[in-house]
Amino acid sequence: MSEAPKSRPKVPEGKARYLTTRQKEPNDKGFVGYDTIWESFQKEQKYSTPKRP
């Protein structure tokens, strides 16, 4: 049988409309994780007190 690779291949950065994923560096046990970065899709408006009638 063929030997399995000891490390994971480098994965390019994934981009969606509001989401970006990046591959982390492997830890000492060889586990490779991913960072997930969300961009805000809601806009915040500064609150102002309504005018009195």
mmCIF entry with sequence, helices, sheets and N, C-alpha, C, O atoms, coordinates in Angstrom:
data_MODEL
# 
_entry.id   MODEL 
# 
_entity.id                         1 
_entity.type                       polymer 
_entity.pdbx_number_of_molecules   1 
# 
_entity_poly.entity_id                      1 
_entity_poly.type                           'polypeptide(L)' 
_entity_poly.nstd_linkage                   no 
_entity_poly.nstd_monomer                   no 
_entity_poly.pdbx_seq_one_letter_code       MSEAPKSRPKVPEGKARYLTTRQKEPNDKGFVGYDTIWESFQKEQKYSTPKRP 
_entity_poly.pdbx_seq_one_letter_code_can   MSEAPKSRPKVPEGKARYLTTRQKEPNDKGFVGYDTIWESFQKEQKYSTPKRP 
_entity_poly.pdbx_strand_id                 A 
# 
loop_
_entity_poly_seq.entity_id 
_entity_poly_seq.num 
_entity_poly_seq.mon_id 
_entity_poly_seq.hetero 
1 1  MET n 
1 2  SER n 
1 3  GLU n 
1 4  ALA n 
1 5  PRO n 
1 6  LYS n 
1 7  SER n 
1 8  ARG n 
1 9  PRO n 
1 10 LYS n 
1 11 VAL n 
1 12 PRO n 
1 13 GLU n 
1 14 GLY n 
1 15 LYS n 
1 16 ALA n 
1 17 ARG n 
1 18 TYR n 
1 19 LEU n 
1 20 THR n 
1 21 THR n 
1 22 ARG n 
1 23 GLN n 
1 24 LYS n 
1 25 GLU n 
1 26 PRO n 
1 27 ASN n 
1 28 ASP n 
1 29 LYS n 
1 30 GLY n 
1 31 PHE n 
1 32 VAL n 
1 33 GLY n 
1 34 TYR n 
1 35 ASP n 
1 36 THR n 
1 37 ILE n 
1 38 TRP n 
1 39 GLU n 
1 40 SER n 
1 41 PHE n 
1 42 GLN n 
1 43 LYS n 
1 44 GLU n 
1 45 GLN n 
1 46 LYS n 
1 47 TYR n 
1 48 SER n 
1 49 THR n 
1 50 PRO n 
1 51 LYS n 
1 52 ARG n 
1 53 PRO n 
# 
_struct_asym.id          A 
_struct_asym.entity_id   1 
# 
_struct_sheet.id               AA1 
_struct_sheet.type             ? 
_struct_sheet.number_strands   3 
_struct_sheet.details          ? 
# 
loop_
_struct_sheet_order.sheet_id 
_struct_sheet_order.range_id_1 
_struct_sheet_order.range_id_2 
_struct_sheet_order.offset 
_struct_sheet_order.sense 
AA1 1 2 ? anti-parallel 
AA1 2 3 ? anti-parallel 
# 
loop_
_struct_sheet_range.sheet_id 
_struct_sheet_range.id 
_struct_sheet_range.beg_label_comp_id 
_struct_sheet_range.beg_label_asym_id 
_struct_sheet_range.beg_label_seq_id 
_struct_sheet_range.pdbx_beg_PDB_ins_code 
_struct_sheet_range.end_label_comp_id 
_struct_sheet_range.end_label_asym_id 
_struct_sheet_range.end_label_seq_id 
_struct_sheet_range.pdbx_end_PDB_ins_code 
_struct_sheet_range.beg_auth_comp_id 
_struct_sheet_range.beg_auth_asym_id 
_struct_sheet_range.beg_auth_seq_id 
_struct_sheet_range.end_auth_comp_id 
_struct_sheet_range.end_auth_asym_id 
_struct_sheet_range.end_auth_seq_id 
AA1 1 GLY A 14 ? LYS A 15 ? GLY A 14 LYS A 15 
AA1 2 LEU A 19 ? GLN A 23 ? LEU A 19 GLN A 23 
AA1 3 TYR A 34 ? TRP A 38 ? TYR A 34 TRP A 38 
# 
loop_
_atom_site.group_PDB 
_atom_site.id 
_atom_site.type_symbol 
_atom_site.label_atom_id 
_atom_site.label_alt_id 
_atom_site.label_comp_id 
_atom_site.label_asym_id 
_atom_site.label_entity_id 
_atom_site.label_seq_id 
_atom_site.pdbx_PDB_ins_code 
_atom_site.Cartn_x 
_atom_site.Cartn_y 
_atom_site.Cartn_z 
_atom_site.occupancy 
_atom_site.B_iso_or_equiv 
_atom_site.pdbx_formal_charge 
_atom_site.auth_seq_id 
_atom_site.auth_comp_id 
_atom_site.auth_asym_id 
_atom_site.auth_atom_id 
_atom_site.pdbx_PDB_model_num 
ATOM 1   N N  . MET A 1 1  ? 0.828   -1.192 0.000  1.00 0.00 ? 1  MET A N  1 
ATOM 2   C CA . MET A 1 1  ? 0.000   0.000  0.000  1.00 0.00 ? 1  MET A CA 1 
ATOM 3   C C  . MET A 1 1  ? 0.868   1.250  0.000  1.00 0.00 ? 1  MET A C  1 
ATOM 4   O O  . MET A 1 1  ? 2.035   1.224  0.392  1.00 0.00 ? 1  MET A O  1 
ATOM 5   N N  . SER A 1 2  ? 0.274   2.327  -0.443 1.00 0.00 ? 2  SER A N  1 
ATOM 6   C CA . SER A 1 2  ? 1.024   3.575  -0.439 1.00 0.00 ? 2  SER A CA 1 
ATOM 7   C C  . SER A 1 2  ? 0.990   4.184  0.963  1.00 0.00 ? 2  SER A C  1 
ATOM 8   O O  . SER A 1 2  ? 0.013   4.046  1.698  1.00 0.00 ? 2  SER A O  1 
ATOM 9   N N  . GLU A 1 3  ? 2.053   4.839  1.299  1.00 0.00 ? 3  GLU A N  1 
ATOM 10  C CA . GLU A 1 3  ? 2.155   5.460  2.614  1.00 0.00 ? 3  GLU A CA 1 
ATOM 11  C C  . GLU A 1 3  ? 1.383   6.780  2.624  1.00 0.00 ? 3  GLU A C  1 
ATOM 12  O O  . GLU A 1 3  ? 1.486   7.561  1.679  1.00 0.00 ? 3  GLU A O  1 
ATOM 13  N N  . ALA A 1 4  ? 0.609   7.035  3.687  1.00 0.00 ? 4  ALA A N  1 
ATOM 14  C CA . ALA A 1 4  ? -0.148  8.282  3.815  1.00 0.00 ? 4  ALA A CA 1 
ATOM 15  C C  . ALA A 1 4  ? 0.821   9.425  4.101  1.00 0.00 ? 4  ALA A C  1 
ATOM 16  O O  . ALA A 1 4  ? 1.815   9.233  4.800  1.00 0.00 ? 4  ALA A O  1 
ATOM 17  N N  . PRO A 1 5  ? 0.539   10.615 3.567  1.00 0.00 ? 5  PRO A N  1 
ATOM 18  C CA . PRO A 1 5  ? 1.430   11.743 3.836  1.00 0.00 ? 5  PRO A CA 1 
ATOM 19  C C  . PRO A 1 5  ? 1.402   12.116 5.317  1.00 0.00 ? 5  PRO A C  1 
ATOM 20  O O  . PRO A 1 5  ? 0.366   12.003 5.972  1.00 0.00 ? 5  PRO A O  1 
ATOM 21  N N  . LYS A 1 6  ? 2.537   12.558 5.835  1.00 0.00 ? 6  LYS A N  1 
ATOM 22  C CA . LYS A 1 6  ? 2.643   12.909 7.249  1.00 0.00 ? 6  LYS A CA 1 
ATOM 23  C C  . LYS A 1 6  ? 2.063   14.285 7.549  1.00 0.00 ? 6  LYS A C  1 
ATOM 24  O O  . LYS A 1 6  ? 1.722   14.567 8.697  1.00 0.00 ? 6  LYS A O  1 
ATOM 25  N N  . SER A 1 7  ? 1.945   15.145 6.542  1.00 0.00 ? 7  SER A N  1 
ATOM 26  C CA . SER A 1 7  ? 1.403   16.473 6.773  1.00 0.00 ? 7  SER A CA 1 
ATOM 27  C C  . SER A 1 7  ? 0.272   16.754 5.796  1.00 0.00 ? 7  SER A C  1 
ATOM 28  O O  . SER A 1 7  ? 0.189   16.154 4.724  1.00 0.00 ? 7  SER A O  1 
ATOM 29  N N  . ARG A 1 8  ? -0.583  17.665 6.183  1.00 0.00 ? 8  ARG A N  1 
ATOM 30  C CA . ARG A 1 8  ? -1.698  18.033 5.329  1.00 0.00 ? 8  ARG A CA 1 
ATOM 31  C C  . ARG A 1 8  ? -1.224  18.997 4.241  1.00 0.00 ? 8  ARG A C  1 
ATOM 32  O O  . ARG A 1 8  ? -0.309  19.786 4.476  1.00 0.00 ? 8  ARG A O  1 
ATOM 33  N N  . PRO A 1 9  ? -1.827  18.944 3.069  1.00 0.00 ? 9  PRO A N  1 
ATOM 34  C CA . PRO A 1 9  ? -1.441  19.911 2.040  1.00 0.00 ? 9  PRO A CA 1 
ATOM 35  C C  . PRO A 1 9  ? -1.901  21.310 2.425  1.00 0.00 ? 9  PRO A C  1 
ATOM 36  O O  . PRO A 1 9  ? -2.885  21.468 3.149  1.00 0.00 ? 9  PRO A O  1 
ATOM 37  N N  . LYS A 1 10 ? -1.199  22.311 1.947  1.00 0.00 ? 10 LYS A N  1 
ATOM 38  C CA . LYS A 1 10 ? -1.554  23.703 2.218  1.00 0.00 ? 10 LYS A CA 1 
ATOM 39  C C  . LYS A 1 10 ? -2.823  24.038 1.448  1.00 0.00 ? 10 LYS A C  1 
ATOM 40  O O  . LYS A 1 10 ? -2.894  23.836 0.236  1.00 0.00 ? 10 LYS A O  1 
ATOM 41  N N  . VAL A 1 11 ? -3.818  24.546 2.153  1.00 0.00 ? 11 VAL A N  1 
ATOM 42  C CA . VAL A 1 11 ? -5.114  24.873 1.554  1.00 0.00 ? 11 VAL A CA 1 
ATOM 43  C C  . VAL A 1 11 ? -5.178  26.378 1.335  1.00 0.00 ? 11 VAL A C  1 
ATOM 44  O O  . VAL A 1 11 ? -4.816  27.134 2.237  1.00 0.00 ? 11 VAL A O  1 
ATOM 45  N N  . PRO A 1 12 ? -5.627  26.845 0.162  1.00 0.00 ? 12 PRO A N  1 
ATOM 46  C CA . PRO A 1 12 ? -5.726  28.292 -0.051 1.00 0.00 ? 12 PRO A CA 1 
ATOM 47  C C  . PRO A 1 12 ? -6.802  28.899 0.829  1.00 0.00 ? 12 PRO A C  1 
ATOM 48  O O  . PRO A 1 12 ? -7.698  28.201 1.304  1.00 0.00 ? 12 PRO A O  1 
ATOM 49  N N  . GLU A 1 13 ? -6.709  30.207 1.042  1.00 0.00 ? 13 GLU A N  1 
ATOM 50  C CA . GLU A 1 13 ? -7.678  30.922 1.859  1.00 0.00 ? 13 GLU A CA 1 
ATOM 51  C C  . GLU A 1 13 ? -9.044  30.882 1.182  1.00 0.00 ? 13 GLU A C  1 
ATOM 52  O O  . GLU A 1 13 ? -9.160  31.158 -0.012 1.00 0.00 ? 13 GLU A O  1 
ATOM 53  N N  . GLY A 1 14 ? -10.068 30.539 1.943  1.00 0.00 ? 14 GLY A N  1 
ATOM 54  C CA . GLY A 1 14 ? -11.419 30.478 1.399  1.00 0.00 ? 14 GLY A CA 1 
ATOM 55  C C  . GLY A 1 14 ? -12.153 31.767 1.667  1.00 0.00 ? 14 GLY A C  1 
ATOM 56  O O  . GLY A 1 14 ? -12.127 32.276 2.787  1.00 0.00 ? 14 GLY A O  1 
ATOM 57  N N  . LYS A 1 15 ? -12.813 32.308 0.646  1.00 0.00 ? 15 LYS A N  1 
ATOM 58  C CA . LYS A 1 15 ? -13.530 33.571 0.808  1.00 0.00 ? 15 LYS A CA 1 
ATOM 59  C C  . LYS A 1 15 ? -14.956 33.410 0.327  1.00 0.00 ? 15 LYS A C  1 
ATOM 60  O O  . LYS A 1 15 ? -15.210 32.898 -0.763 1.00 0.00 ? 15 LYS A O  1 
ATOM 61  N N  . ALA A 1 16 ? -15.884 33.857 1.163  1.00 0.00 ? 16 ALA A N  1 
ATOM 62  C CA . ALA A 1 16 ? -17.285 33.957 0.804  1.00 0.00 ? 16 ALA A CA 1 
ATOM 63  C C  . ALA A 1 16 ? -17.684 35.407 1.058  1.00 0.00 ? 16 ALA A C  1 
ATOM 64  O O  . ALA A 1 16 ? -16.832 36.247 1.349  1.00 0.00 ? 16 ALA A O  1 
ATOM 65  N N  . ARG A 1 17 ? -18.958 35.696 0.949  1.00 0.00 ? 17 ARG A N  1 
ATOM 66  C CA . ARG A 1 17 ? -19.394 37.087 1.063  1.00 0.00 ? 17 ARG A CA 1 
ATOM 67  C C  . ARG A 1 17 ? -19.056 37.687 2.422  1.00 0.00 ? 17 ARG A C  1 
ATOM 68  O O  . ARG A 1 17 ? -18.518 38.792 2.485  1.00 0.00 ? 17 ARG A O  1 
ATOM 69  N N  . TYR A 1 18 ? -19.356 36.991 3.500  1.00 0.00 ? 18 TYR A N  1 
ATOM 70  C CA . TYR A 1 18 ? -19.112 37.509 4.842  1.00 0.00 ? 18 TYR A CA 1 
ATOM 71  C C  . TYR A 1 18 ? -18.179 36.619 5.653  1.00 0.00 ? 18 TYR A C  1 
ATOM 72  O O  . TYR A 1 18 ? -18.012 36.845 6.851  1.00 0.00 ? 18 TYR A O  1 
ATOM 73  N N  . LEU A 1 19 ? -17.575 35.626 5.042  1.00 0.00 ? 19 LEU A N  1 
ATOM 74  C CA . LEU A 1 19 ? -16.797 34.636 5.778  1.00 0.00 ? 19 LEU A CA 1 
ATOM 75  C C  . LEU A 1 19 ? -15.457 34.384 5.104  1.00 0.00 ? 19 LEU A C  1 
ATOM 76  O O  . LEU A 1 19 ? -15.381 34.270 3.881  1.00 0.00 ? 19 LEU A O  1 
ATOM 77  N N  . THR A 1 20 ? -14.402 34.297 5.906  1.00 0.00 ? 20 THR A N  1 
ATOM 78  C CA . THR A 1 20 ? -13.078 33.959 5.410  1.00 0.00 ? 20 THR A CA 1 
ATOM 79  C C  . THR A 1 20 ? -12.523 32.833 6.291  1.00 0.00 ? 20 THR A C  1 
ATOM 80  O O  . THR A 1 20 ? -12.588 32.920 7.517  1.00 0.00 ? 20 THR A O  1 
ATOM 81  N N  . THR A 1 21 ? -11.986 31.794 5.680  1.00 0.00 ? 21 THR A N  1 
ATOM 82  C CA . THR A 1 21 ? -11.364 30.714 6.441  1.00 0.00 ? 21 THR A CA 1 
ATOM 83  C C  . THR A 1 21 ? -9.899  30.614 6.048  1.00 0.00 ? 21 THR A C  1 
ATOM 84  O O  . THR A 1 21 ? -9.540  30.750 4.878  1.00 0.00 ? 21 THR A O  1 
ATOM 85  N N  . ARG A 1 22 ? -9.063  30.372 7.050  1.00 0.00 ? 22 ARG A N  1 
ATOM 86  C CA . ARG A 1 22 ? -7.628  30.206 6.834  1.00 0.00 ? 22 ARG A CA 1 
ATOM 87  C C  . ARG A 1 22 ? -7.163  28.964 7.563  1.00 0.00 ? 22 ARG A C  1 
ATOM 88  O O  . ARG A 1 22 ? -7.660  28.643 8.643  1.00 0.00 ? 22 ARG A O  1 
ATOM 89  N N  . GLN A 1 23 ? -6.216  28.274 6.976  1.00 0.00 ? 23 GLN A N  1 
ATOM 90  C CA . GLN A 1 23 ? -5.650  27.079 7.602  1.00 0.00 ? 23 GLN A CA 1 
ATOM 91  C C  . GLN A 1 23 ? -4.598  27.495 8.624  1.00 0.00 ? 23 GLN A C  1 
ATOM 92  O O  . GLN A 1 23 ? -3.746  28.337 8.340  1.00 0.00 ? 23 GLN A O  1 
ATOM 93  N N  . LYS A 1 24 ? -4.663  26.898 9.824  1.00 0.00 ? 24 LYS A N  1 
ATOM 94  C CA . LYS A 1 24 ? -3.662  27.161 10.860 1.00 0.00 ? 24 LYS A CA 1 
ATOM 95  C C  . LYS A 1 24 ? -2.457  26.249 10.654 1.00 0.00 ? 24 LYS A C  1 
ATOM 96  O O  . LYS A 1 24 ? -2.502  25.306 9.864  1.00 0.00 ? 24 LYS A O  1 
ATOM 97  N N  . GLU A 1 25 ? -1.388  26.547 11.372 1.00 0.00 ? 25 GLU A N  1 
ATOM 98  C CA . GLU A 1 25 ? -0.206  25.692 11.350 1.00 0.00 ? 25 GLU A CA 1 
ATOM 99  C C  . GLU A 1 25 ? -0.492  24.427 12.167 1.00 0.00 ? 25 GLU A C  1 
ATOM 100 O O  . GLU A 1 25 ? -1.225  24.495 13.153 1.00 0.00 ? 25 GLU A O  1 
ATOM 101 N N  . PRO A 1 26 ? 0.064   23.287 11.783 1.00 0.00 ? 26 PRO A N  1 
ATOM 102 C CA . PRO A 1 26 ? -0.156  22.072 12.575 1.00 0.00 ? 26 PRO A CA 1 
ATOM 103 C C  . PRO A 1 26 ? 0.482   22.186 13.958 1.00 0.00 ? 26 PRO A C  1 
ATOM 104 O O  . PRO A 1 26 ? 1.537   22.798 14.120 1.00 0.00 ? 26 PRO A O  1 
ATOM 105 N N  . ASN A 1 27 ? -0.184  21.581 14.962 1.00 0.00 ? 27 ASN A N  1 
ATOM 106 C CA . ASN A 1 27 ? 0.386   21.601 16.310 1.00 0.00 ? 27 ASN A CA 1 
ATOM 107 C C  . ASN A 1 27 ? 1.351   20.429 16.473 1.00 0.00 ? 27 ASN A C  1 
ATOM 108 O O  . ASN A 1 27 ? 1.667   19.748 15.497 1.00 0.00 ? 27 ASN A O  1 
ATOM 109 N N  . ASP A 1 28 ? 1.818   20.192 17.685 1.00 0.00 ? 28 ASP A N  1 
ATOM 110 C CA . ASP A 1 28 ? 2.823   19.148 17.901 1.00 0.00 ? 28 ASP A CA 1 
ATOM 111 C C  . ASP A 1 28 ? 2.303   17.739 17.621 1.00 0.00 ? 28 ASP A C  1 
ATOM 112 O O  . ASP A 1 28 ? 3.098   16.838 17.356 1.00 0.00 ? 28 ASP A O  1 
ATOM 113 N N  . LYS A 1 29 ? 0.987   17.530 17.673 1.00 0.00 ? 29 LYS A N  1 
ATOM 114 C CA . LYS A 1 29 ? 0.419   16.220 17.366 1.00 0.00 ? 29 LYS A CA 1 
ATOM 115 C C  . LYS A 1 29 ? 0.057   16.068 15.889 1.00 0.00 ? 29 LYS A C  1 
ATOM 116 O O  . LYS A 1 29 ? -0.345  14.989 15.456 1.00 0.00 ? 29 LYS A O  1 
ATOM 117 N N  . GLY A 1 30 ? 0.200   17.148 15.117 1.00 0.00 ? 30 GLY A N  1 
ATOM 118 C CA . GLY A 1 30 ? -0.094  17.098 13.696 1.00 0.00 ? 30 GLY A CA 1 
ATOM 119 C C  . GLY A 1 30 ? -1.488  17.562 13.336 1.00 0.00 ? 30 GLY A C  1 
ATOM 120 O O  . GLY A 1 30 ? -1.869  17.524 12.166 1.00 0.00 ? 30 GLY A O  1 
ATOM 121 N N  . PHE A 1 31 ? -2.279  18.012 14.348 1.00 0.00 ? 31 PHE A N  1 
ATOM 122 C CA . PHE A 1 31 ? -3.636  18.487 14.065 1.00 0.00 ? 31 PHE A CA 1 
ATOM 123 C C  . PHE A 1 31 ? -3.582  19.832 13.361 1.00 0.00 ? 31 PHE A C  1 
ATOM 124 O O  . PHE A 1 31 ? -2.869  20.737 13.793 1.00 0.00 ? 31 PHE A O  1 
ATOM 125 N N  . VAL A 1 32 ? -4.332  19.960 12.282 1.00 0.00 ? 32 VAL A N  1 
ATOM 126 C CA . VAL A 1 32 ? -4.397  21.206 11.527 1.00 0.00 ? 32 VAL A CA 1 
ATOM 127 C C  . VAL A 1 32 ? -5.800  21.770 11.692 1.00 0.00 ? 32 VAL A C  1 
ATOM 128 O O  . VAL A 1 32 ? -6.779  21.126 11.315 1.00 0.00 ? 32 VAL A O  1 
ATOM 129 N N  . GLY A 1 33 ? -5.900  22.967 12.253 1.00 0.00 ? 33 GLY A N  1 
ATOM 130 C CA . GLY A 1 33 ? -7.190  23.613 12.448 1.00 0.00 ? 33 GLY A CA 1 
ATOM 131 C C  . GLY A 1 33 ? -7.394  24.722 11.442 1.00 0.00 ? 33 GLY A C  1 
ATOM 132 O O  . GLY A 1 33 ? -6.541  24.967 10.590 1.00 0.00 ? 33 GLY A O  1 
ATOM 133 N N  . TYR A 1 34 ? -8.518  25.386 11.544 1.00 0.00 ? 34 TYR A N  1 
ATOM 134 C CA . TYR A 1 34 ? -8.868  26.466 10.630 1.00 0.00 ? 34 TYR A CA 1 
ATOM 135 C C  . TYR A 1 34 ? -9.374  27.661 11.415 1.00 0.00 ? 34 TYR A C  1 
ATOM 136 O O  . TYR A 1 34 ? -10.096 27.496 12.399 1.00 0.00 ? 34 TYR A O  1 
ATOM 137 N N  . ASP A 1 35 ? -9.004  28.864 10.992 1.00 0.00 ? 35 ASP A N  1 
ATOM 138 C CA . ASP A 1 35 ? -9.535  30.108 11.548 1.00 0.00 ? 35 ASP A CA 1 
ATOM 139 C C  . ASP A 1 35 ? -10.750 30.497 10.731 1.00 0.00 ? 35 ASP A C  1 
ATOM 140 O O  . ASP A 1 35 ? -10.735 30.413 9.503  1.00 0.00 ? 35 ASP A O  1 
ATOM 141 N N  . THR A 1 36 ? -11.798 30.920 11.410 1.00 0.00 ? 36 THR A N  1 
ATOM 142 C CA . THR A 1 36 ? -12.999 31.392 10.744 1.00 0.00 ? 36 THR A CA 1 
ATOM 143 C C  . THR A 1 36 ? -13.197 32.847 11.125 1.00 0.00 ? 36 THR A C  1 
ATOM 144 O O  . THR A 1 36 ? -13.333 33.161 12.307 1.00 0.00 ? 36 THR A O  1 
ATOM 145 N N  . ILE A 1 37 ? -13.215 33.736 10.151 1.00 0.00 ? 37 ILE A N  1 
ATOM 146 C CA . ILE A 1 37 ? -13.345 35.165 10.391 1.00 0.00 ? 37 ILE A CA 1 
ATOM 147 C C  . ILE A 1 37 ? -14.645 35.648 9.749  1.00 0.00 ? 37 ILE A C  1 
ATOM 148 O O  . ILE A 1 37 ? -14.815 35.580 8.532  1.00 0.00 ? 37 ILE A O  1 
ATOM 149 N N  . TRP A 1 38 ? -15.560 36.137 10.592 1.00 0.00 ? 38 TRP A N  1 
ATOM 150 C CA . TRP A 1 38 ? -16.840 36.657 10.105 1.00 0.00 ? 38 TRP A CA 1 
ATOM 151 C C  . TRP A 1 38 ? -16.762 38.163 9.987  1.00 0.00 ? 38 TRP A C  1 
ATOM 152 O O  . TRP A 1 38 ? -16.262 38.840 10.886 1.00 0.00 ? 38 TRP A O  1 
ATOM 153 N N  . GLU A 1 39 ? -17.258 38.687 8.877  1.00 0.00 ? 39 GLU A N  1 
ATOM 154 C CA . GLU A 1 39 ? -17.405 40.134 8.723  1.00 0.00 ? 39 GLU A CA 1 
ATOM 155 C C  . GLU A 1 39 ? -18.823 40.484 9.118  1.00 0.00 ? 39 GLU A C  1 
ATOM 156 O O  . GLU A 1 39 ? -19.757 39.723 8.868  1.00 0.00 ? 39 GLU A O  1 
ATOM 157 N N  . SER A 1 40 ? -18.975 41.628 9.730  1.00 0.00 ? 40 SER A N  1 
ATOM 158 C CA . SER A 1 40 ? -20.298 42.049 10.163 1.00 0.00 ? 40 SER A CA 1 
ATOM 159 C C  . SER A 1 40 ? -21.168 42.356 8.945  1.00 0.00 ? 40 SER A C  1 
ATOM 160 O O  . SER A 1 40 ? -20.739 43.060 8.031  1.00 0.00 ? 40 SER A O  1 
ATOM 161 N N  . PHE A 1 41 ? -22.382 41.828 8.935  1.00 0.00 ? 41 PHE A N  1 
ATOM 162 C CA . PHE A 1 41 ? -23.275 42.127 7.822  1.00 0.00 ? 41 PHE A CA 1 
ATOM 163 C C  . PHE A 1 41 ? -24.448 42.981 8.279  1.00 0.00 ? 41 PHE A C  1 
ATOM 164 O O  . PHE A 1 41 ? -25.357 43.257 7.495  1.00 0.00 ? 41 PHE A O  1 
ATOM 165 N N  . GLN A 1 42 ? -24.436 43.403 9.547  1.00 0.00 ? 42 GLN A N  1 
ATOM 166 C CA . GLN A 1 42 ? -25.433 44.344 10.039 1.00 0.00 ? 42 GLN A CA 1 
ATOM 167 C C  . GLN A 1 42 ? -24.738 45.667 10.293 1.00 0.00 ? 42 GLN A C  1 
ATOM 168 O O  . GLN A 1 42 ? -23.603 45.699 10.770 1.00 0.00 ? 42 GLN A O  1 
ATOM 169 N N  . LYS A 1 43 ? -25.401 46.735 9.982  1.00 0.00 ? 43 LYS A N  1 
ATOM 170 C CA . LYS A 1 43 ? -24.822 48.048 10.188 1.00 0.00 ? 43 LYS A CA 1 
ATOM 171 C C  . LYS A 1 43 ? -25.397 48.645 11.472 1.00 0.00 ? 43 LYS A C  1 
ATOM 172 O O  . LYS A 1 43 ? -26.595 48.540 11.733 1.00 0.00 ? 43 LYS A O  1 
ATOM 173 N N  . GLU A 1 44 ? -24.533 49.272 12.267 1.00 0.00 ? 44 GLU A N  1 
ATOM 174 C CA . GLU A 1 44 ? -24.975 49.918 13.493 1.00 0.00 ? 44 GLU A CA 1 
ATOM 175 C C  . GLU A 1 44 ? -25.105 51.399 13.242 1.00 0.00 ? 44 GLU A C  1 
ATOM 176 O O  . GLU A 1 44 ? -24.225 52.024 12.649 1.00 0.00 ? 44 GLU A O  1 
ATOM 177 N N  . GLN A 1 45 ? -26.208 51.956 13.698 1.00 0.00 ? 45 GLN A N  1 
ATOM 178 C CA . GLN A 1 45 ? -26.429 53.389 13.605 1.00 0.00 ? 45 GLN A CA 1 
ATOM 179 C C  . GLN A 1 45 ? -26.317 53.972 14.996 1.00 0.00 ? 45 GLN A C  1 
ATOM 180 O O  . GLN A 1 45 ? -26.722 53.343 15.974 1.00 0.00 ? 45 GLN A O  1 
ATOM 181 N N  . LYS A 1 46 ? -25.777 55.156 15.089 1.00 0.00 ? 46 LYS A N  1 
ATOM 182 C CA . LYS A 1 46 ? -25.691 55.831 16.372 1.00 0.00 ? 46 LYS A CA 1 
ATOM 183 C C  . LYS A 1 46 ? -27.100 56.197 16.805 1.00 0.00 ? 46 LYS A C  1 
ATOM 184 O O  . LYS A 1 46 ? -27.877 56.744 16.021 1.00 0.00 ? 46 LYS A O  1 
ATOM 185 N N  . TYR A 1 47 ? -27.429 55.894 18.059 1.00 0.00 ? 47 TYR A N  1 
ATOM 186 C CA . TYR A 1 47 ? -28.766 56.180 18.562 1.00 0.00 ? 47 TYR A CA 1 
ATOM 187 C C  . TYR A 1 47 ? -28.881 57.644 18.912 1.00 0.00 ? 47 TYR A C  1 
ATOM 188 O O  . TYR A 1 47 ? -28.007 58.207 19.571 1.00 0.00 ? 47 TYR A O  1 
ATOM 189 N N  . SER A 1 48 ? -29.975 58.267 18.462 1.00 0.00 ? 48 SER A N  1 
ATOM 190 C CA . SER A 1 48 ? -30.271 59.649 18.855 1.00 0.00 ? 48 SER A CA 1 
ATOM 191 C C  . SER A 1 48 ? -31.688 59.659 19.410 1.00 0.00 ? 48 SER A C  1 
ATOM 192 O O  . SER A 1 48 ? -32.582 58.992 18.888 1.00 0.00 ? 48 SER A O  1 
ATOM 193 N N  . THR A 1 49 ? -31.873 60.420 20.470 1.00 0.00 ? 49 THR A N  1 
ATOM 194 C CA . THR A 1 49 ? -33.190 60.520 21.107 1.00 0.00 ? 49 THR A CA 1 
ATOM 195 C C  . THR A 1 49 ? -34.161 61.178 20.134 1.00 0.00 ? 49 THR A C  1 
ATOM 196 O O  . THR A 1 49 ? -33.819 62.185 19.514 1.00 0.00 ? 49 THR A O  1 
ATOM 197 N N  . PRO A 1 50 ? -35.369 60.626 19.988 1.00 0.00 ? 50 PRO A N  1 
ATOM 198 C CA . PRO A 1 50 ? -36.329 61.241 19.074 1.00 0.00 ? 50 PRO A CA 1 
ATOM 199 C C  . PRO A 1 50 ? -36.752 62.638 19.559 1.00 0.00 ? 50 PRO A C  1 
ATOM 200 O O  . PRO A 1 50 ? -36.701 62.939 20.752 1.00 0.00 ? 50 PRO A O  1 
ATOM 201 N N  . LYS A 1 51 ? -37.166 63.472 18.612 1.00 0.00 ? 51 LYS A N  1 
ATOM 202 C CA . LYS A 1 51 ? -37.600 64.819 18.969 1.00 0.00 ? 51 LYS A CA 1 
ATOM 203 C C  . LYS A 1 51 ? -38.881 64.744 19.780 1.00 0.00 ? 51 LYS A C  1 
ATOM 204 O O  . LYS A 1 51 ? -39.728 63.878 19.558 1.00 0.00 ? 51 LYS A O  1 
ATOM 205 N N  . ARG A 1 52 ? -39.008 65.663 20.720 1.00 0.00 ? 52 ARG A N  1 
ATOM 206 C CA . ARG A 1 52 ? -40.252 65.718 21.498 1.00 0.00 ? 52 ARG A CA 1 
ATOM 207 C C  . ARG A 1 52 ? -41.324 66.401 20.655 1.00 0.00 ? 52 ARG A C  1 
ATOM 208 O O  . ARG A 1 52 ? -41.021 67.318 19.892 1.00 0.00 ? 52 ARG A O  1 
ATOM 209 N N  . PRO A 1 53 ? -42.581 65.961 20.789 1.00 0.00 ? 53 PRO A N  1 
ATOM 210 C CA . PRO A 1 53 ? -43.667 66.575 19.992 1.00 0.00 ? 53 PRO A CA 1 
ATOM 211 C C  . PRO A 1 53 ? -43.998 67.986 20.455 1.00 0.00 ? 53 PRO A C  1 
ATOM 212 O O  . PRO A 1 53 ? -44.882 68.631 19.890 1.00 0.00 ? 53 PRO A O  1 
# 
